[in-house]
Amino acid sequence: MNIKLRAKRVEKQMTQTELANKLKMCLATYSMKETGKIDFTLSEIQDLMYYLDCEFNDIFFKKEVANKGDK
């Protein structure tokens, strides 16, 4: 689940339905994307940043790759 995305959506007082409509997708699809079952496309991410008035790092976690050679 993308907790940061959900938190930002709630902060902006938007329901999943409202944001899904803005992104021109059905609620079921948006819900699966917000919960991480399906990935957002790049254009959808750009639209999310626009509608939520935020930056990428405000709504998505950075994936860090651990260096397995370090102890």
Helices and strands as residue ranges (DSSP letters): H 3-11, H 16-22, H 27-34, H 42-52, H 56-59
